Amino acid sequence: MRPRLALVAGEPGGIGPELCVRLAQRPVAADLIAYAAPETLLAAAAALGLPLRLREPGQATATGELALHPILQAHAPHFGHADPANAPAVIAALEQAGAACLSGELQGLVTGPVHKASINAGGIAYSGTTELLARQAGTEVVMMLANPSLRVALATTHLPLRAVPDAITGDGLKRTLRIVHAALRRDFGLVAPRIAVLGLNPHAGEDGHLGREELDVILPALQALRAEGLDLVGPLPADTAFLPKKLAGFDAVLAMYHDQGLPVLKHSGFEQAVNITPGPALPARGGGPRHRAGTGGTRQRRPVQPVRGRRLVRPARGPQDAGMSSFKAPEKSLGQHFLTDRSYIDRIVMAVNPKPGDRLVEIGPGQGAITFPLLKKHGELTVIEFDRDLITPLMEGSEGVGRLTIIHKDVLQVDFSRLAGDEGPLRLVGNLPYNISSPILFHALEHAGAVRDMHFMLQKEVVDRMACGPGTKVYGRLSVMLQAYCTVTALFDVPPGAFRPPPKVDSAVVRLVPRDPATIGITDPVLFENVVRDAFGQRRKTLRNALSQVCSGAQIEAAGLRPDARAEQLEVADFVRLTAHLAKLPPAERTA
């Protein structure tokens, strides 16, 4: 049986339409159905001087013919230029092709390149096709690229570098490595795959001297998986892990972030690389065949490069919770864990205690567990929601309850100062996604002057780091940066059973109240951040060594601190005092 594959053209102004036309000129061992605007494919054929006849899906095709599932497109393509007006067409093609795969109508999806910036400029929040397909399938997947000499999987995908350390967790690494291990066995025919796991920090942290993520997060995860029988090596220094002699002993490499692993793979054979999206092995419906990216040690050469192969898996669906039938299931790729326990919802509302005239803004309302009680109590509420599938259910649920204003945007792109305007400071509330909680906190700090207070639910270990004092293992950069600008109070813990689906960690609710700017004493915020970052960047080193690029031991002593002390021994006020002292000096004198 020939597999039926969706062929998504991708960006209309890019190379995707050209690849579709060229594929139509040669025999392919599959029935292809193009998901694109017909005018785009015909324009590409005319530009190439190649014949192209478009047929209905299900009709037999010959050389120069291509079955088409038409997509409505706003503008004609201008090849070589991405058009944001066509962003809805790009997303529609991906989603419609993905739906056909999930229904069993098609057995796989191949997509040409898309243009992330153009899609976002078109008003659609989009971080990548991997994430889009994972949300649509309702399952966790891994982004893995492969060429004839190398396979590289990613622990995190399209994140800013500052968000990567907080996104790497022990549970996340274990899920990712289990998926990669299963995919290597299932899709590549490797009986006992061996996976190299890279460290996050330079030289894999140098036993904690250059960062502790390897010791505290990565290594324990690897040890747990080795006990399950997985053959894992690491954490390895990334700068030497890709040496040919080392690679010869591994079947795949897990990189911690996008640009740690993919530049090496693309340098070694970008034209032959394919993007694979493995997920958990789930039963296929209707007995349809599984798409395999390759078997054993042999690879068939693909006739046209580059093409990005995608593999959708279908999740098992359970009944929706009572009262939530209009809401979709939580999406793990967005870090969604919806709060459902009424007792904890009531405690959060009581902690916020809204008063008349308060300007409440909720970040990530999800299914409205906190939203509707706050709206009922206060009468009006603004929410910031990234997931467009939740917009309509939220609006419908708010009818007759109060005035709900929805901002459909990535919270990191919301200007809280502009939102506050001249109408008074905001009160921020939210069950923050665990994978981007730290970036959201620092983003809120940038607008502290426009915020009266914040009540957030986060991973308990994050709240512990936020609220702890010096001399503890978890006291670090996050503790100092937040406590310097806010009064931080941990309120109460929330167990996993209070959520759907239950997270694998405990949660906690925390209150942050921005300090009066006149009392903070930080005259140079950038210098303060640099001092704190460098001091905790090498925790085991003394201040004299850790801050050598920022200031000298003599200047540390002049600020009233011991140069032989370590960062975790300093109070927040000590960091403020050191920064204030250095800010008075010309940069050249700070290290003298």
C-alpha positions in Angstrom: 0.0 0.0 0.0 1.4 3.4 -1.0 1.4 5.9 1.8 -0.6 9.1 1.3 1.4 12.1 2.3 0.5 15.8 2.8 2.9 18.1 1.0 2.7 21.5 2.6 4.3 24.3 0.5 5.1 26.5 3.4 5.9 30.1 2.9 4.4 31.1 -0.5 7.3 33.4 -1.3 9.9 30.8 -0.4 11.4 27.7 -1.9 8.6 25.4 -0.8 6.3 25.9 -3.9 9.3 25.3 -6.1 10.1 22.0 -4.4 6.5 20.9 -4.8 6.6 21.6 -8.5 9.9 19.7 -8.9 8.5 16.7 -7.0 5.6 16.6 -9.4 8.2 16.0 -12.3 9.5 12.7 -11.0 8.1 9.4 -9.7 7.7 9.2 -5.9 6.9 6.1 -3.9 3.9 7.8 -2.3 0.6 9.6 -3.2 1.2 13.3 -2.6 -1.5 15.8 -1.8 -0.3 19.4 -1.9 -1.7 21.8 0.6 -1.3 25.2 -1.0 -3.0 28.0 -3.0 -3.3 26.8 -6.6 -2.1 30.2 -7.9 1.1 29.8 -5.9 2.0 26.4 -7.4 1.1 27.5 -10.9 3.2 30.7 -10.6 6.1 28.6 -9.3 5.8 26.2 -12.3 5.7 29.1 -14.7 8.8 30.6 -13.1 10.6 27.3 -13.5 9.3 26.6 -17.0 7.9 23.3 -15.9 4.5 21.7 -16.6 2.0 21.4 -13.8 -1.5 20.2 -13.8 -3.5 20.2 -10.6 -5.8 17.3 -9.8 -8.5 16.5 -7.2 -7.3 14.4 -4.2 -8.0 10.8 -5.0 -7.5 11.1 -8.8 -4.6 9.3 -10.4 -1.6 11.5 -11.2 1.1 11.3 -13.8 4.4 13.1 -14.3 3.8 16.8 -14.2 0.6 16.4 -12.2 -0.1 17.0 -8.5 -3.2 16.4 -6.3 -4.2 19.6 -4.5 -6.1 20.5 -1.3 -6.6 24.2 -2.0 -5.8 26.8 0.6 -7.2 30.3 0.4 -4.4 32.9 0.2 -4.7 36.7 0.6 -2.0 37.8 -1.9 -0.3 36.3 -4.9 3.3 35.2 -4.1 6.3 37.4 -4.6 9.0 34.9 -4.8 12.0 35.7 -2.6 9.8 37.9 -0.3 7.7 36.7 2.6 4.3 38.4 2.9 2.7 38.7 6.5 -0.7 38.9 4.9 -0.3 35.3 3.8 0.5 34.0 7.3 -3.1 32.7 7.9 -2.8 30.6 4.7 0.5 29.1 5.9 -0.9 28.1 9.3 -4.2 26.9 7.7 -2.2 24.5 5.4 -0.2 23.1 8.3 -3.3 22.7 10.5 -5.5 21.1 7.8 -2.7 18.7 6.8 -2.1 17.8 10.4 -5.8 17.2 11.0 -5.8 14.8 8.0 -2.9 12.9 9.5 -4.5 12.7 12.9 -7.8 11.4 11.4 -5.9 8.6 9.6 -6.8 10.0 6.2 -3.1 10.6 5.5 -0.1 8.8 6.8 2.4 11.6 7.0 3.2 15.3 6.6 6.1 16.9 4.7 6.4 20.6 4.8 8.5 23.2 3.0 10.2 26.0 5.0 8.1 28.6 6.7 9.1 32.1 7.8 8.5 32.6 11.6 9.0 36.4 11.6 6.5 36.8 8.7 3.9 34.7 10.5 4.2 36.6 13.7 4.1 39.9 11.8 0.8 38.7 10.4 -0.6 38.6 13.9 -0.3 34.9 14.6 1.8 33.9 17.6 4.1 31.2 16.2 7.3 29.7 17.5 7.8 26.8 15.2 6.1 23.9 13.3 7.3 21.4 15.9 5.4 23.3 18.6 2.3 23.8 16.4 2.0 20.1 15.5 2.6 19.1 19.1 -0.3 21.3 20.3 -2.5 20.0 17.5 -1.7 16.4 18.3 -2.1 17.0 22.1 1.1 15.1 22.8 4.7 15.8 23.8 7.2 15.5 20.9 10.9 16.1 20.4 12.6 18.1 17.7 15.3 16.0 16.0 17.3 16.7 12.9 19.2 14.0 11.0 21.5 13.7 8.1 23.5 10.7 6.9 26.2 11.2 9.5 24.5 12.7 12.6 21.2 12.8 14.6 20.7 15.7 17.0 17.7 16.0 19.3 16.9 19.1 21.3 15.9 19.4 25.0 14.5 22.8 24.3 13.5 24.3 21.0 12.7 27.9 20.1 13.5 29.8 23.3 15.5 32.9 24.0 18.8 31.9 25.6 17.9 33.6 28.9 14.9 31.2 29.2 16.8 28.0 28.5 18.2 27.2 32.0 14.8 27.4 33.7 13.2 25.3 30.9 15.6 22.4 31.5 14.2 20.2 34.3 14.9 16.7 35.4 11.4 15.5 34.5 11.6 17.2 31.1 14.9 15.6 30.2 13.6 12.2 31.2 10.5 12.6 29.0 12.7 13.8 26.1 15.2 11.0 26.3 12.6 8.3 26.6 11.0 9.7 23.4 14.3 9.8 21.6 15.3 6.3 22.8 12.0 4.9 21.6 12.2 6.7 18.2 15.7 5.3 17.6 14.5 1.8 18.2 11.2 2.2 16.3 12.1 4.4 13.4 15.8 3.6 12.9 15.8 0.0 13.8 18.5 0.4 16.5 18.1 -2.4 19.1 20.1 -0.7 21.9 20.7 3.0 20.9 23.4 4.9 22.7 22.8 8.6 23.2 25.3 11.3 24.1 23.8 14.0 26.3 25.5 17.5 26.3 25.9 19.7 29.3 24.4 23.2 29.4 27.4 25.2 30.6 30.9 25.6 29.1 32.9 22.4 29.8 29.8 20.8 31.2 30.0 23.1 34.2 33.5 22.1 35.3 32.2 20.2 38.4 30.0 23.1 39.3 32.5 25.9 38.9 30.8 27.2 35.7 27.2 26.4 36.7 25.4 23.6 38.6 22.8 22.5 36.1 24.9 19.5 35.1 25.2 18.3 38.8 21.8 19.4 40.0 19.5 18.6 37.0 21.1 16.7 34.1 23.1 14.1 35.9 20.3 12.9 38.3 18.0 12.6 35.3 20.6 10.5 33.4 21.2 8.3 36.4 17.4 7.6 36.8 17.1 6.6 33.1 20.2 4.4 33.2 18.4 2.5 35.9 15.6 1.9 33.4 18.1 0.5 30.9 18.8 3.4 28.7 22.4 3.7 27.4 23.3 7.4 28.0 26.7 9.1 28.1 27.1 12.5 29.7 26.7 15.2 30.5 29.5 15.9 27.9 31.2 19.2 27.1 29.6 20.4 23.9 32.8 21.8 22.4 34.4 18.3 22.1 31.4 16.0 21.9 31.1 16.4 18.2 34.7 15.3 17.4 34.4 12.5 14.8 36.0 9.8 17.0 33.5 10.5 19.8 30.5 10.7 17.5 31.4 7.2 16.1 30.3 5.7 19.4 26.9 7.3 19.5 23.6 6.9 17.7 22.3 10.3 18.6 23.1 13.5 20.5 20.8 15.4 22.8 21.7 19.1 22.9 20.3 21.4 25.6 19.3 24.2 23.2 18.8 25.0 19.6 22.1 26.6 18.7 24.2 24.2 20.7 23.6 21.3 18.4 22.0 22.4 15.1 24.9 24.5 13.8 27.1 21.4 13.9 24.6 19.2 12.2 23.9 21.8 9.5 27.6 22.3 8.9 28.0 18.5 8.5 25.3 18.2 5.8 22.5 20.8 5.7 21.4 19.9 2.2 20.8 16.3 3.3 19.2 17.1 6.7 15.6 16.3 7.5 13.7 17.5 10.6 12.0 14.6 12.3 9.3 15.0 15.0 9.2 11.8 17.1 6.6 11.4 19.8 5.4 8.7 22.2 4.5 5.4 20.5 0.7 5.2 20.4 -1.5 2.8 18.6 -2.3 3.9 15.0 -6.0 4.1 14.1 -7.3 1.9 11.3 -4.2 -0.2 11.0 -2.4 2.5 8.9 1.3 2.1 8.4 3.8 4.0 10.4 6.1 6.4 8.6 9.7 5.5 9.1 12.5 8.0 8.8 15.0 5.1 8.1 15.8 1.6 9.1 19.0 0.1 10.5 22.1 1.7 9.1 20.9 2.3 5.6 19.5 5.5 4.3 17.7 6.2 1.0 18.8 9.4 -0.7 15.9 11.8 -0.9 15.3 13.1 -4.4 14.8 16.8 -3.5 16.5 18.7 -0.6 15.7 20.3 1.8 12.3 18.9 2.9 11.2 18.7 6.5 9.6 15.4 7.4 7.0 15.5 10.2 5.5 12.6 12.1 2.2 13.1 13.9 1.0 10.7 16.6 -2.5 10.5 17.8 -3.1 10.9 21.5 -5.7 8.9 23.4 -8.6 11.3 24.2 -10.5 11.1 27.5 -13.8 12.7 28.4 -13.8 16.4 29.1 -14.3 17.4 32.7 -17.8 18.4 33.7 -18.5 22.1 33.1 -15.4 22.4 30.8 -16.9 20.9 27.6 -16.3 24.0 25.6 -12.6 24.1 26.5 -9.9 22.0 24.7 -7.5 19.7 26.4 -4.4 21.2 28.1 -1.4 21.5 25.8 1.8 20.3 27.3 4.0 22.2 24.8 2.6 25.4 26.3 3.2 24.2 29.9 -0.5 24.1 30.5 -1.7 22.6 33.8 -5.2 23.8 34.6 -6.1 24.4 38.2 -9.4 22.6 39.1 -9.5 22.3 42.9 -12.0 24.8 44.2 -10.5 25.2 47.6 -7.2 26.4 46.2 -8.9 28.6 43.7 -10.8 30.3 46.6 -7.5 30.7 48.6 -5.9 32.5 45.6 -8.9 34.8 45.2 -8.8 35.6 48.9 -5.1 36.3 48.7 -5.6 38.8 45.8 -8.6 40.3 47.6 -9.6 42.8 44.9 -11.1 46.1 45.9 -13.2 48.6 43.9 -11.0 50.6 41.5 -8.3 47.8 41.2 -7.0 47.1 37.7 -6.7 43.4 37.7 -4.7 41.7 34.9 -4.5 37.9 34.7 -1.6 36.2 32.8 -2.6 32.9 31.2 -6.2 32.4 32.3 -6.4 28.9 30.8 -9.9 27.5 31.3 -10.9 30.3 33.6 -10.5 28.6 37.0 -9.2 31.8 38.6 -10.7 34.1 35.9 -14.4 33.6 36.5 -14.3 33.8 40.4 -12.2 37.0 40.1 -14.5 38.4 37.5 -17.6 37.6 39.6 -16.0 39.2 42.6 -14.6 42.3 40.9 -16.9 42.9 37.9 -14.1 43.5 35.4 -10.8 41.8 34.5 -8.2 41.9 31.7 -6.6 38.7 30.7 -3.5 37.9 28.5 -3.9 34.6 26.7 -1.4 33.3 24.1 -3.5 30.2 23.1 -6.1 31.4 20.6 -8.1 28.2 21.0 -9.0 29.4 24.5 -10.3 32.9 23.5 -13.8 32.0 22.4 -14.6 29.7 25.4 -13.4 32.5 27.8 -15.6 35.1 26.1 -18.6 32.8 26.2 -18.0 31.9 29.8 -17.8 35.5 30.9 -21.2 36.4 29.6 -23.4 37.5 32.4 -20.5 37.4 34.9 -18.6 40.6 34.3 -16.6 42.7 31.8 -13.8 40.6 30.4 -11.1 42.1 28.2 -8.8 39.6 26.4 -5.4 40.5 25.0 -4.4 37.8 22.6 -0.6 38.1 22.8 2.6 36.6 24.1 2.9 38.1 27.6 6.6 38.8 27.0 5.5 41.2 24.3 3.0 43.1 26.4 4.0 46.5 27.6 2.6 46.7 31.1 3.6 50.3 31.5 1.6 51.3 28.4 -1.3 49.0 29.5 -1.4 50.8 32.9 -1.2 54.2 31.2 -2.5 57.1 33.5 -5.3 55.0 35.0 -3.2 53.6 37.9 -1.0 50.6 38.6 -1.9 47.1 37.7 -2.4 44.1 39.9 -1.0 41.0 38.1 -2.4 37.5 38.8 -1.6 34.2 37.1 -0.9 30.5 37.1 2.4 30.9 35.2 3.6 28.3 32.7 6.5 26.5 34.4 8.7 26.6 31.2 8.8 30.4 31.0 8.1 31.5 34.5 11.4 33.3 35.1 11.3 35.3 31.8 7.8 36.5 32.8 9.0 37.5 36.3 11.9 39.5 34.9 9.6 41.0 32.3 7.2 42.2 35.0 10.2 43.7 36.9 11.0 45.8 33.9 7.6 47.5 34.4 7.6 47.5 38.2 6.7 51.2 38.3 3.4 50.3 36.6 2.6 47.3 38.9 1.1 47.5 42.4 1.5 43.8 43.3 1.7 40.3 41.8 0.1 37.1 42.9 1.6 34.1 40.9 1.4 30.4 41.1 4.7 28.7 40.1 6.7 25.6 40.6 7.4 25.3 44.3 11.1 25.0 43.8 11.0 28.4 41.9 9.1 30.0 44.7 11.6 28.6 47.2 14.4 30.3 45.2 12.5 33.5 45.0 11.8 33.9 48.7 14.9 32.3 50.4 17.6 34.1 52.2 21.4 33.9 52.0 23.3 30.8 53.2 20.9 28.3 51.5 21.6 26.1 48.5 18.8 27.6 46.5 19.7 31.3 47.1 20.9 32.7 43.9 20.5 35.2 41.1 16.7 34.9 41.0 16.5 35.5 44.8 18.6 38.6 44.7 17.2 40.2 41.6 13.6 39.8 42.8 14.2 40.7 46.4 16.1 43.8 45.4 13.0 45.2 43.7 10.2 43.5 45.5 9.0 42.2 48.8 8.6 38.5 48.2 6.3 36.4 50.3 5.6 32.7 49.8 1.9 32.2 50.7 0.9 28.5 50.4 1.7 25.3 48.6 -0.5 23.6 46.0 -0.2 19.8 45.4 -0.2 18.2 41.9 -3.7 16.8 42.4 -5.2 20.2 42.3 -4.4 20.4 38.5 -5.5 18.7 35.3 -3.3 17.1 34.1 -1.4 16.8 37.4 2.2 18.2 37.0 5.0 16.1 38.3 6.1 18.8 40.9 4.5 20.7 43.7 3.4 24.3 43.1 3.2 27.3 45.4 1.6 30.8 45.4 3.8 33.8 45.9 3.1 37.5 46.4 5.5 40.2 45.1 5.1 43.8 46.0 7.4 46.2 44.1 9.4 48.4 46.4 9.3 52.2 46.4 12.0 53.2 43.8 13.3 55.8 46.3 14.2 53.0 48.8 15.8 50.5 46.4 19.1 52.3 46.1 20.1 50.8 42.7 21.4 53.7 40.5 22.7 51.5 37.7 20.3 48.5 37.1 22.5 47.1 34.3 25.6 47.1 36.4 23.6 45.6 39.3 22.4 42.8 37.1 25.9 42.1 35.8 27.3 42.0 39.3 24.7 39.5 40.5 24.9 37.4 37.4 28.7 37.1 37.6 28.7 36.5 41.3 26.4 33.5 41.1 27.7 32.3 37.7 30.5 30.5 39.5 29.1 29.8 42.9 32.1 28.0 44.3 34.5 30.9 43.5 35.1 33.8 45.9 33.8 37.2 45.0 37.4 38.2 44.0 37.5 35.5 41.3 33.9 35.5 40.3 33.7 39.2 39.8 37.2 39.6 38.2 35.7 40.9 35.0 33.6 43.5 36.8 35.7 44.8 39.7 38.9 44.1 41.7 39.2 42.6 45.1 40.3 46.1 46.4 37.0 47.6 45.2 35.0 44.8 46.8 36.8 45.5 50.1 36.3 49.3 49.6 32.5 48.6 49.5 32.7 47.0 52.9 32.7 43.3 51.8 35.1 40.5 52.1 36.7 39.6 48.7 37.1 35.9 49.9 33.3 35.6 50.6 31.1 33.7 48.2 27.9 35.1 46.6 25.5 32.9 48.6 26.9 34.5 51.8 25.8 38.1 50.8 22.6 39.8 51.7 20.7 41.6 49.0 21.7 44.9 50.5 25.4 43.8 50.1 24.9 43.5 46.3 23.2 46.9 46.3 26.0 48.5 48.3 28.7 47.0 46.0 26.9 48.2 42.9 26.4 51.7 44.3 30.2 51.9 45.1 31.2 50.7 41.6 28.7 53.0 39.9 30.6 56.0 41.3 33.8 54.9 39.6 34.8 55.2 36.0 34.7 51.7 34.4 38.5 51.6 34.0 39.0 52.1 37.7 36.6 49.3 38.8 39.0 46.5 38.0 42.2 48.4 38.9 
